[in-house]
Amino acid sequence: MRRPHAPIRAVGFLSNFLGWLWRGANFWRVSPIGEARTGSMLAGGLLFLVTLFFIIGLLLVMLGFDLDRVDQWLDAQGGWLDLVGKLLLRALLAFILLLCGATIVGWLFDRKNPDKPGWSMALGAAVVGWLCAATLFSPL
């Protein structure tokens, strides 16, 4: 049996680590802020994020980075990072809109297929598609 390539093993390790971190945070569910009730799903999600960013910060410090300089660098790069984030969001919304359109077209024209979407799925796709289109075509 062949062993997987190094990038595939790295992705597997990262997904296993994030899964372990997620399960641990949702087991403890201790709120890192005062506004979230301890034991709630929100507390588990916030604990996951705090733990994840703590580990990232710890790794950066161990590699010799100064967190103040990293923060200044991120502030300086804010313009193009904001644009990339907006473009990625638009691409995701366009893909979701395409799937909604395919669902509605399948409901309209694929009459003889027993696995075609039902009217409730087409209605849900129309609502989700409307919301995606409103966000997609709004000004940046």
Secondary structure, DSSP 8 states (H G I E B T S, - for coil): -----HHHHHHHHHHHHHHHHHHHHHHH---SSTTS-TTSHHHHHHHHHHHHHHHHHHHHHHTT--HHHHHHHHHHTHHHHHHHHHHHHHHHHHHHHHHHHHHHHHHHH-TT-TTS--HHHHHHHHHHHHHHHHHHTS--
